[in-house]
Every structure is written in structure tokens, then in C-alpha cells.
Amino acid sequence: MVERTALVNGTILTPVKKIEEGIILIENGKIKKVGKASQIRIPENTETIDVKGNYISPGFIDLHLHGSWGGDVTTGLEEDLLKISAGLVKCGTTSFLPTTLSAPLNKIREVVHCVQETMKKNLPGAKILGVHLEGPYINPNQKGAQNPEHIILPDPKDYLGLLDEFPCIKRVSAAPEIPGGLELGRELKRRGIVASIAHSDATYQEVLAAIESGYTHATHIYSGMSGVQRISAYRVTGVVESVLLLDELTTEMIADGHHLPPSLMRLVLKSKGLDKVCLVTDSMAAAGLGPGEYDLGGLKVIVEAGIPEIFEIATEEKNYVAKLADRSAFASSVATMDQLVRNMVKFVGLNILDAVKLATINPARLQGLKTTGVLAEGMDADLTVFDREVNIKLTMVAGEIKFRG
């Protein structure tokens, strides 16, 4: 029997365009038809879901996530990945890249093996796209919340075997200016793996060399990257300015209302354009759980609310932030994708269609995903339904309802 579902009475954000009074017809996990109610005939034996005028958009795609809902990627345990998968659909996320932290290589191998095996299974919620390695090949001067004990230089004797064994590795974030960083970029390019500049002290010339060696993206702009500095009276351009200037690089923002003020987020969008920026949570296991004390890669973390008066936006209830225990730096985040989309509308002033692009079609293109990120005929039926305040009402993965609010 054909499994067929129709979502009706929705405002569809494809997100290339907006369709009022729209219908999405889904058949066997794929999108069969998308259009206005007057254009689509719903066949008999179709389950019809009235979304009551709410928005229907592609499911959100999170390309940088260390954990959430009590699940921690770095444990290397399937049960943690299942917690993350089940929790993410509550926030409209339908696919994600579990992301590692700097750790001993044998531990990283254990984590990647776990992801590769788990992604073959029937998950309770969001699907796993592969693995994102963030570290251990980063610059200690820009370590942020990465454990300095495990930061090392990229050595082909280490990473070639890892890349050979685990085709699930889809992205690597590294510092291109450290010894071996450019060679790593060239190897990633050869394999079709996204190479991203991260936790880097590079200068403009070093960023240019990185681009020539295969780096195409920059991880969490403004976090863990050099800015303009004065050396012998001369101003030297850093990673931040290079990313804003160079069209060859895409980037991502942690739009949690803490990492970047609205003015910097507007600057990133003004400099890069709407098609070269995506939203990521960079979240840790505490996302979705509330305030308290937690652990991130062996570092003590505190989750709390509170924003200094000098910041551009005021503290809001439940707008939590994760910091190292001494409060010297942010420690990942406790944001969710629905929160990021909401913040782009509320604080940055984007319309809902453009905000959704940053969470759907842009990350899909960045990562080279061919069957998700857009609501169009033949695409996977990965979608989410939410109201005008971006409260999630329903999330569907491959045509199967995984969450109802």
C-alpha cells in the first residue's frame, strides 16, 4: 500500500519562495508535489494534516553540534547519539553532523566509529549526515573551549588511516597555518571532504594559501579566530576580516544571542550575502536541559542566563549560555536551531523566509547535500511546521512524523 500524506492549509517556505495556502503531497518518504491548494489534487487514501496556517519549511540542518538533550557526541556511545536524534526534532532539526572535540586520536577514532555504525540504524528523530571533526589540528593560541592537552599537529601517518577507514567523515575544521595544515587541506579536497578554517591565528596571506589548498569554509565566525592586529606599527589582517572579504569562503554563525551581537551578525550578512552564511548551534549536551554544571571534553562548564549591560540585547528568560567554569570564554552553546531562526528575525531583522534559508538550503549546499534543504518535487520529505514565533508544531523525517508539539 502506498504511504501518502498531505500537509494542507500551510504557508510554505521552500525556502526559495513563499507559497500561501499551500499543500505538500508526500509519497513513500519523498515530496511528490508542492504548490497552492488550487493547483494540487489530493488523491484518495491520503492522510491529510491541517497545519492551520502555520509555516512549513525544510527541516533545519545543523552542521556543527557536539551534543544536546543530554546526549554527548564525545562519549562514543550509541545511546548518546540516540538522545540527540530524538531531541533535535523537537526543535525542527531533521539532520545533523555530530562534531568531535580535540581528544586523543584513539578516542576520536572510537567516536567516529560509533557515529558510522549508528547512522546505519533507524534513528528515533533527526538523521545523521556523517561526522565533523573539530580538532585536534588547531592553533593552541585560539583554543577557546578546546582542551589544550589534546591539540596536535596534523600528521599524514595519523589522519590518512582515519580518513581511509571512516568515509562518514564529511568535514574537518582545522588551523591551516600550523605545520601540516595546508597538506591536510589538500588531502581533504582530494577526498571531497569540506575543509574549514577553525581555531586559527592565520593572517590574510595564510588564509589565501588555505583557499588555494582546498579550504572553503570558516567555522563559527568571530569565535576562535584572529582579527586585525598591529605588528611593528603595521596593521595585519586576520581570519575574521579575511572571511568577510573573500568570496571564496562560506561561514557560519552561532546566533544564540550571546556569541555575536546583532550588529556583528548584520555585518556578516552584509559582507557575505545571504547565500554564503549558515546557522549552527555548536551546542553541547546541556542544550535543552537548562542551567547547571556540565562537562565539555573534560573541561568544567556552567550554564546560566545573564547578559552584561554593555551587550546590545537584554537578558531573556531561558536564553541560557554555556561558559567555562571561570567564565573566561564561551563553551560551545546550549542553543537549538529554532532559537537561532527566531533570533535572526527578532534581533537581526530578517524576514522569516531569509532566516529559514540560513538553516536549510545554505547548509545543504555548503555540505553538498543533494536531497534535502529544499521543499521541491523529488526531495526527501524532511520538513518542519512552526508558528509565527517559530514554536515547532510538527517535524517529519523522510515522510515520517517524528514530533508533534
QUIURTA-V244058 format. One record per residue. RES is the residue in one small letter. SS is DSSP state (a for helix, b for strand, c for the rest). PHI is phi in radians with two decimals (* if undefined). NEAR is the number of other C-alpha atoms within 12 Angstrom. Layout:
res=RES ss=SS phi=PHI near=NEAR
res=RES ss=SS phi=PHI near=NEAR
//
This chain:
res=m ss=c phi=* near=7
res=v ss=c phi=-1.24 near=14
res=e ss=c phi=-1.59 near=22
res=r ss=b phi=-2.33 near=28
res=t ss=b phi=-2.34 near=32
res=a ss=b phi=-2.20 near=39
res=l ss=b phi=-1.66 near=45
res=v ss=b phi=-2.15 near=36
res=n ss=b phi=1.07 near=26
res=g ss=b phi=-2.12 near=33
res=t ss=b phi=-1.72 near=35
res=i ss=b phi=-1.54 near=40
res=l ss=b phi=-1.90 near=40
res=t ss=c phi=-1.20 near=41
res=p ss=c phi=-1.77 near=33
res=v ss=c phi=-1.22 near=25
res=k ss=c phi=-2.62 near=24
res=k ss=b phi=-1.89 near=26
res=i ss=b phi=-2.11 near=29
res=e ss=b phi=-1.36 near=24
res=e ss=b phi=0.87 near=27
res=g ss=b phi=-1.70 near=35
res=i ss=b phi=-2.28 near=42
res=i ss=b phi=-2.07 near=53
res=l ss=b phi=-1.78 near=39
res=i ss=b phi=-2.08 near=39
res=e ss=b phi=-2.45 near=30
res=n ss=c phi=0.91 near=22
res=g ss=c phi=1.41 near=27
res=k ss=b phi=-2.09 near=32
res=i ss=b phi=-1.40 near=36
res=k ss=b phi=-1.59 near=29
res=k ss=b phi=-2.56 near=31
res=v ss=b phi=-2.41 near=40
res=g ss=b phi=3.01 near=33
res=k ss=b phi=-1.29 near=23
res=a ss=c phi=-1.00 near=23
res=s ss=c phi=-1.28 near=15
res=q ss=c phi=-1.79 near=15
res=i ss=c phi=-2.12 near=19
res=r ss=c phi=-1.69 near=19
res=i ss=c phi=-1.51 near=27
res=p ss=c phi=-1.16 near=18
res=e ss=c phi=-1.14 near=13
res=n ss=c phi=1.04 near=13
res=t ss=c phi=-1.99 near=21
res=e ss=b phi=-1.28 near=22
res=t ss=b phi=-1.87 near=21
res=i ss=b phi=-2.07 near=27
res=d ss=b phi=-1.51 near=23
res=v ss=c phi=-1.58 near=30
res=k ss=c phi=1.03 near=24
res=g ss=c phi=1.44 near=23
res=n ss=c phi=-1.26 near=31
res=y ss=b phi=-1.31 near=42
res=i ss=b phi=-2.11 near=52
res=s ss=b phi=-2.31 near=56
res=p ss=b phi=-0.99 near=48
res=g ss=c phi=-1.09 near=56
res=f ss=b phi=-1.24 near=54
res=i ss=b phi=-2.10 near=51
res=d ss=b phi=-1.88 near=54
res=l ss=b phi=-1.59 near=54
res=h ss=b phi=-2.63 near=49
res=l ss=b phi=-2.62 near=49
res=h ss=c phi=-1.65 near=47
res=g ss=b phi=2.88 near=49
res=s ss=b phi=-3.13 near=45
res=w ss=c phi=0.91 near=32
res=g ss=c phi=1.47 near=31
res=g ss=b phi=-1.67 near=34
res=d ss=b phi=-2.10 near=36
res=v ss=a phi=-0.99 near=48
res=t ss=a phi=-1.31 near=42
res=t ss=a phi=-1.27 near=33
res=g ss=c phi=1.29 near=32
res=l ss=c phi=-1.99 near=24
res=e ss=a phi=-1.05 near=29
res=e ss=a phi=-1.07 near=23
res=d ss=a phi=-1.24 near=30
res=l ss=a phi=-1.11 near=46
res=l ss=a phi=-1.18 near=33
res=k ss=a phi=-1.07 near=30
res=i ss=a phi=-1.10 near=47
res=s ss=a phi=-0.98 near=45
res=a ss=a phi=-1.18 near=36
res=g ss=a phi=-1.34 near=36
res=l ss=a phi=-1.08 near=51
res=v ss=a phi=-1.16 near=46
res=k ss=a phi=-1.13 near=40
res=c ss=a phi=-1.93 near=46
res=g ss=c phi=1.50 near=50
res=t ss=b phi=-1.50 near=52
res=t ss=b phi=-1.95 near=50
res=s ss=b phi=-2.70 near=51
res=f ss=b phi=-2.73 near=51
res=l ss=b phi=-1.88 near=46
res=p ss=b phi=-0.97 near=56
res=t ss=b phi=-2.09 near=49
res=t ss=c phi=-1.51 near=47
res=l ss=c phi=-2.19 near=52
res=s ss=c phi=-1.03 near=41
res=a ss=c phi=-2.77 near=32
res=p ss=c phi=-0.98 near=24
res=l ss=a phi=-1.03 near=27
res=n ss=a phi=-1.16 near=19
res=k ss=a phi=-1.26 near=23
res=i ss=a phi=-1.04 near=35
res=r ss=a phi=-1.05 near=32
res=e ss=a phi=-1.11 near=24
res=v ss=a phi=-1.14 near=38
res=v ss=a phi=-1.12 near=39
res=h ss=a phi=-1.06 near=31
res=c ss=a phi=-1.09 near=31
res=v ss=a phi=-1.10 near=44
res=q ss=a phi=-1.08 near=30
res=e ss=a phi=-1.33 near=23
res=t ss=a phi=-1.20 near=31
res=m ss=c phi=-1.21 near=28
res=k ss=c phi=-1.41 near=16
res=k ss=c phi=-1.66 near=18
res=n ss=c phi=-1.40 near=19
res=l ss=c phi=-1.48 near=31
res=p ss=c phi=-1.31 near=31
res=g ss=c phi=-2.61 near=37
res=a ss=c phi=-1.12 near=42
res=k ss=b phi=-1.58 near=43
res=i ss=b phi=-1.60 near=43
res=l ss=b phi=-1.57 near=37
res=g ss=b phi=2.55 near=38
res=v ss=b phi=-2.13 near=46
res=h ss=b phi=-1.98 near=44
res=l ss=b phi=-1.57 near=46
res=e ss=b phi=-1.96 near=50
res=g ss=c phi=1.52 near=46
res=p ss=c phi=-1.57 near=41
res=y ss=c phi=-1.63 near=47
res=i ss=c phi=-2.25 near=45
res=n ss=c phi=-1.53 near=37
res=p ss=a phi=-1.00 near=29
res=n ss=a phi=-1.18 near=22
res=q ss=a phi=-2.17 near=31
res=k ss=c phi=-1.19 near=33
res=g ss=c phi=0.98 near=34
res=a ss=c phi=-1.69 near=40
res=q ss=c phi=-1.51 near=39
res=n ss=c phi=-1.28 near=31
res=p ss=a phi=-1.12 near=25
res=e ss=a phi=-1.12 near=19
res=h ss=a phi=-1.98 near=26
res=i ss=c phi=-1.40 near=29
res=i ss=c phi=-2.40 near=28
res=l ss=c phi=-1.48 near=28
res=p ss=c phi=-1.20 near=31
res=d ss=c phi=-2.18 near=22
res=p ss=a phi=-0.93 near=22
res=k ss=a phi=-1.12 near=14
res=d ss=a phi=-1.59 near=22
res=y ss=a phi=-1.45 near=31
res=l ss=a phi=-1.11 near=20
res=g ss=a phi=-1.12 near=15
res=l ss=a phi=-1.10 near=28
res=l ss=a phi=-1.19 near=30
res=d ss=a phi=-1.15 near=17
res=e ss=a phi=-1.35 near=16
res=f ss=c phi=-2.19 near=28
res=p ss=c phi=-1.15 near=24
res=c ss=c phi=-1.26 near=33
res=i ss=b phi=-1.27 near=38
res=k ss=b phi=-1.96 near=36
res=r ss=b phi=-2.70 near=45
res=v ss=b phi=-2.28 near=52
res=s ss=b phi=-1.77 near=43
res=a ss=b phi=-2.64 near=50
res=a ss=c phi=-1.65 near=48
res=p ss=c phi=-1.24 near=46
res=e ss=c phi=-1.44 near=40
res=i ss=c phi=-1.34 near=33
res=p ss=c phi=-0.94 near=21
res=g ss=c phi=1.61 near=26
res=g ss=a phi=-1.17 near=41
res=l ss=a phi=-1.27 near=34
res=e ss=a phi=-1.08 near=31
res=l ss=a phi=-1.07 near=40
res=g ss=a phi=-1.04 near=41
res=r ss=a phi=-1.15 near=27
res=e ss=a phi=-1.20 near=27
res=l ss=a phi=-1.12 near=34
res=k ss=a phi=-1.05 near=25
res=r ss=a phi=-1.06 near=17
res=r ss=a phi=-1.61 near=22
res=g ss=c phi=1.34 near=23
res=i ss=c phi=-1.69 near=32
res=v ss=b phi=-1.16 near=42
res=a ss=b phi=-1.79 near=45
res=s ss=b phi=-2.15 near=51
res=i ss=b phi=-1.30 near=57
res=a ss=c phi=-2.66 near=49
res=h ss=c phi=0.77 near=43
res=s ss=b phi=-2.21 near=43
res=d ss=c phi=-1.86 near=35
res=a ss=c phi=-1.11 near=41
res=t ss=c phi=-1.61 near=31
res=y ss=a phi=-0.99 near=30
res=q ss=a phi=-1.09 near=20
res=e ss=a phi=-1.25 near=29
res=v ss=a phi=-1.18 near=42
res=l ss=a phi=-1.05 near=28
res=a ss=a phi=-1.10 near=25
res=a ss=a phi=-1.11 near=41
res=i ss=a phi=-1.07 near=34
res=e ss=a phi=-1.11 near=20
res=s ss=c phi=-1.71 near=27
res=g ss=c phi=2.00 near=34
res=y ss=b phi=-1.30 near=42
res=t ss=b phi=-2.17 near=39
res=h ss=b phi=-2.42 near=45
res=a ss=b phi=-2.26 near=50
res=t ss=c phi=-1.35 near=46
res=h ss=c phi=0.43 near=42
res=i ss=c phi=-0.93 near=42
res=y ss=c phi=1.38 near=37
res=s ss=c phi=-1.77 near=35
res=g ss=c phi=1.15 near=37
res=m ss=b phi=-2.58 near=38
res=s ss=c phi=-1.22 near=35
res=g ss=c phi=-2.07 near=26
res=v ss=c phi=-1.03 near=21
res=q ss=b phi=-2.42 near=19
res=r ss=b phi=-1.84 near=13
res=i ss=b phi=-2.27 near=11
res=s ss=c phi=0.93 near=7
res=a ss=c phi=1.36 near=7
res=y ss=b phi=-1.68 near=9
res=r ss=b phi=-1.43 near=14
res=v ss=b phi=-1.99 near=22
res=t ss=c phi=-1.25 near=26
res=g ss=c phi=-1.80 near=32
res=v ss=a phi=-1.15 near=43
res=v ss=a phi=-0.95 near=39
res=e ss=a phi=-1.17 near=30
res=s ss=a phi=-1.10 near=39
res=v ss=a phi=-1.13 near=46
res=l ss=a phi=-1.14 near=34
res=l ss=a phi=-1.46 near=25
res=l ss=c phi=-1.56 near=26
res=d ss=c phi=-1.18 near=21
res=e ss=c phi=-1.21 near=24
res=l ss=c phi=-1.90 near=36
res=t ss=b phi=-1.63 near=40
res=t ss=b phi=-2.66 near=49
res=e ss=b phi=-2.43 near=45
res=m ss=b phi=-2.17 near=46
res=i ss=c phi=-1.61 near=46
res=a ss=c phi=-1.61 near=47
res=d ss=c phi=-1.56 near=44
res=g ss=c phi=1.47 near=42
res=h ss=c phi=-2.26 near=39
res=h ss=c phi=-1.06 near=38
res=l ss=c phi=-2.33 near=31
res=p ss=c phi=-1.30 near=27
res=p ss=a phi=-0.95 near=29
res=s ss=a phi=-1.09 near=20
res=l ss=a phi=-1.25 near=26
res=m ss=a phi=-1.13 near=39
res=r ss=a phi=-1.13 near=24
res=l ss=a phi=-1.10 near=24
res=v ss=a phi=-1.06 near=36
res=l ss=a phi=-1.18 near=32
res=k ss=a phi=-1.16 near=18
res=s ss=a phi=-1.38 near=24
res=k ss=a phi=-1.64 near=30
res=g ss=c phi=1.51 near=25
res=l ss=a phi=-1.18 near=31
res=d ss=a phi=-1.61 near=31
res=k ss=a phi=-2.02 near=35
res=v ss=b phi=-2.25 near=43
res=c ss=b phi=-2.26 near=47
res=l ss=b phi=-1.65 near=51
res=v ss=c phi=-2.38 near=45
res=t ss=c phi=-1.48 near=50
res=d ss=c phi=0.90 near=47
res=s ss=b phi=-1.40 near=51
res=m ss=c phi=-1.92 near=47
res=a ss=c phi=-1.02 near=46
res=a ss=c phi=-1.32 near=41
res=a ss=c phi=-1.01 near=43
res=g ss=c phi=1.58 near=36
res=l ss=c phi=-1.82 near=29
res=g ss=c phi=1.77 near=26
res=p ss=c phi=-1.23 near=24
res=g ss=b phi=2.62 near=22
res=e ss=b phi=-1.86 near=22
res=y ss=b phi=-2.43 near=32
res=d ss=b phi=-2.19 near=30
res=l ss=b phi=-2.36 near=41
res=g ss=c phi=1.01 near=36
res=g ss=c phi=1.57 near=23
res=l ss=b phi=-1.81 near=29
res=k ss=b phi=-1.31 near=25
res=v ss=b phi=-2.28 near=32
res=i ss=b phi=-2.06 near=32
res=v ss=b phi=-1.92 near=36
res=e ss=b phi=-2.69 near=31
res=a ss=c phi=-1.71 near=24
res=g ss=c phi=2.10 near=23
res=i ss=c phi=-2.27 near=24
res=p ss=c phi=-1.08 near=13
res=e ss=c phi=-1.05 near=9
res=i ss=c phi=-1.26 near=10
res=f ss=c phi=-1.20 near=17
res=e ss=c phi=-1.34 near=19
res=i ss=c phi=-2.15 near=23
res=a ss=c phi=-1.59 near=18
res=t ss=c phi=-1.08 near=20
res=e ss=c phi=-2.10 near=16
res=e ss=c phi=-1.03 near=13
res=k ss=c phi=1.23 near=22
res=n ss=c phi=-1.54 near=31
res=y ss=c phi=-1.42 near=34
res=v ss=b phi=-2.40 near=44
res=a ss=b phi=-1.83 near=46
res=k ss=b phi=-2.33 near=35
res=l ss=b phi=-1.01 near=28
res=a ss=c phi=-1.00 near=23
res=d ss=c phi=-1.50 near=16
res=r ss=c phi=1.06 near=19
res=s ss=c phi=-1.46 near=14
res=a ss=c phi=-2.78 near=25
res=f ss=b phi=-1.14 near=36
res=a ss=c phi=-2.15 near=46
res=s ss=c phi=1.02 near=48
res=s ss=b phi=-2.59 near=51
res=v ss=c phi=-2.16 near=47
res=a ss=c phi=-1.49 near=46
res=t ss=c phi=-2.18 near=52
res=m ss=a phi=-1.12 near=50
res=d ss=a phi=-1.09 near=45
res=q ss=a phi=-1.11 near=41
res=l ss=a phi=-1.12 near=49
res=v ss=a phi=-1.08 near=48
res=r ss=a phi=-1.03 near=37
res=n ss=a phi=-1.15 near=36
res=m ss=a phi=-1.16 near=40
res=v ss=a phi=-1.39 near=27
res=k ss=a phi=-1.28 near=22
res=f ss=c phi=-1.74 near=27
res=v ss=c phi=-1.69 near=30
res=g ss=c phi=1.58 near=19
res=l ss=c phi=-1.28 near=24
res=n ss=c phi=-1.34 near=22
res=i ss=a phi=-1.11 near=35
res=l ss=a phi=-1.12 near=32
res=d ss=a phi=-1.20 near=32
res=a ss=a phi=-1.09 near=38
res=v ss=a phi=-1.17 near=51
res=k ss=a phi=-0.97 near=39
res=l ss=c phi=-1.17 near=50
res=a ss=c phi=-1.90 near=56
res=t ss=c phi=-2.32 near=47
res=i ss=a phi=-1.13 near=40
res=n ss=a phi=-1.15 near=37
res=p ss=a phi=-1.09 near=41
res=a ss=a phi=-1.10 near=33
res=r ss=a phi=-1.18 near=26
res=l ss=a phi=-0.99 near=36
res=q ss=a phi=-1.61 near=39
res=g ss=c phi=1.29 near=19
res=l ss=c phi=-1.42 near=25
res=k ss=c phi=-1.74 near=19
res=t ss=c phi=-2.11 near=27
res=t ss=c phi=-2.54 near=41
res=g ss=c phi=1.74 near=43
res=v ss=c phi=-2.44 near=40
res=l ss=c phi=-1.60 near=42
res=a ss=c phi=-2.66 near=32
res=e ss=c phi=-0.98 near=21
res=g ss=c phi=1.60 near=24
res=m ss=c phi=-1.41 near=31
res=d ss=b phi=-1.04 near=34
res=a ss=c phi=-1.45 near=43
res=d ss=c phi=-1.77 near=43
res=l ss=b phi=-2.66 near=51
res=t ss=b phi=-2.45 near=55
res=v ss=b phi=-2.07 near=48
res=f ss=b phi=-2.59 near=40
res=d ss=c phi=-1.54 near=25
res=r ss=c phi=-1.15 near=23
res=e ss=c phi=-1.71 near=20
res=v ss=c phi=1.05 near=34
res=n ss=c phi=-1.57 near=26
res=i ss=b phi=-1.32 near=36
res=k ss=b phi=-1.86 near=32
res=l ss=b phi=-2.79 near=39
res=t ss=b phi=-2.34 near=42
res=m ss=b phi=-2.19 near=45
res=v ss=b phi=-2.12 near=43
res=a ss=c phi=0.89 near=35
res=g ss=c phi=1.44 near=34
res=e ss=b phi=-1.82 near=34
res=i ss=b phi=-1.23 near=32
res=k ss=b phi=-1.88 near=35
res=f ss=b phi=-2.73 near=30
res=r ss=b phi=-2.22 near=21
res=g ss=c phi=-1.60 near=20
//
